[in-house]
Amino acid sequence: MAIAFPPNSPMEAAEFFGAKDGEKDKQLSPPEFVKTPNRSISYNADGRKLHDGIPEEEHEPDELWKKIFTRQFYSDIYTRLKGTF
């Protein structure tokens, strides 16, 4: 015999008490986990990352430089303001 614990939220209560006796366990049980196939990660001699032998998505150099400068800018602001609060 399973012990029924009270629901934590009103939505759970509505689902729990609205279900038939045989369906209570099905509704409150966690979803089945789907096992995904493992991806093989490797690296080329030049350092590029490969997923299952396919190169990772390439980015334009301008886009990468923009990300670096933006991150550095916000990092500097954060470290300067960190001491004032």
C-alpha positions as CSV (number, residue, x, y, z in Angstrom):
1,M,0.0,0.0,0.0
2,A,1.4,3.3,-1.0
3,I,1.3,6.4,1.2
4,A,-0.2,9.4,-0.4
5,F,1.4,12.7,0.5
6,P,-0.5,16.0,0.2
7,P,0.1,18.0,-2.9
8,N,2.5,21.0,-2.7
9,S,0.5,23.5,-4.9
10,P,-3.1,24.1,-5.8
11,M,-2.5,22.8,-9.3
12,E,-1.1,19.5,-8.0
13,A,-4.1,19.3,-5.6
14,A,-6.6,19.6,-8.5
15,E,-4.7,17.0,-10.5
16,F,-4.3,14.7,-7.5
17,F,-7.8,14.8,-6.2
18,G,-9.5,14.9,-9.6
19,A,-7.9,11.7,-10.8
20,K,-9.4,8.2,-10.4
21,D,-7.7,6.0,-7.9
22,G,-5.7,4.0,-10.5
23,E,-4.6,7.1,-12.3
24,K,-3.1,8.9,-9.2
25,D,0.2,7.1,-9.4
26,K,0.5,7.7,-13.2
27,Q,-0.1,11.4,-12.9
28,L,2.3,12.1,-10.0
29,S,5.1,9.9,-11.2
30,P,8.1,11.6,-12.8
31,P,8.3,11.4,-16.6
32,E,10.3,8.7,-18.2
33,F,13.8,9.7,-19.1
34,V,14.7,9.3,-22.7
35,K,18.3,8.2,-23.2
36,T,20.0,10.2,-25.9
37,P,22.9,8.7,-27.9
38,N,26.3,9.8,-26.8
39,R,28.0,12.3,-29.1
40,S,31.6,11.7,-29.9
41,I,33.8,14.8,-29.4
42,S,37.2,15.0,-30.9
43,Y,39.7,17.7,-32.0
44,N,41.5,18.3,-35.3
45,A,45.3,18.9,-35.3
46,D,44.6,22.7,-35.7
47,G,42.4,22.6,-32.5
48,R,38.9,22.8,-34.0
49,K,36.3,20.8,-32.1
50,L,34.4,18.0,-34.0
51,H,31.0,16.5,-33.0
52,D,30.7,13.0,-34.4
53,G,33.4,14.0,-37.0
54,I,31.5,17.1,-38.1
55,P,33.2,20.5,-37.4
56,E,31.6,22.8,-35.0
57,E,29.7,25.8,-36.4
58,E,32.1,28.4,-37.6
59,H,31.8,32.0,-36.6
60,E,33.0,35.1,-38.4
61,P,36.2,36.7,-36.9
62,D,34.4,40.0,-36.5
63,E,31.6,38.4,-34.5
64,L,34.1,36.7,-32.2
65,W,36.1,40.0,-31.6
66,K,32.8,41.8,-30.9
67,K,31.9,39.2,-28.3
68,I,35.3,39.5,-26.7
69,F,35.2,43.3,-26.5
70,T,31.6,43.3,-25.2
71,R,32.4,40.7,-22.5
72,Q,35.5,42.7,-21.4
73,F,33.6,46.0,-21.3
74,Y,30.9,44.5,-19.1
75,S,33.4,42.7,-16.9
76,D,35.3,46.0,-16.3
77,I,32.1,47.8,-15.4
78,Y,31.2,45.0,-13.0
79,T,34.5,45.0,-11.2
80,R,34.5,48.8,-10.9
81,L,30.9,48.8,-9.5
82,K,31.4,45.8,-7.3
83,G,33.3,47.7,-4.7
84,T,30.8,50.6,-4.5
85,F,27.8,48.5,-3.2
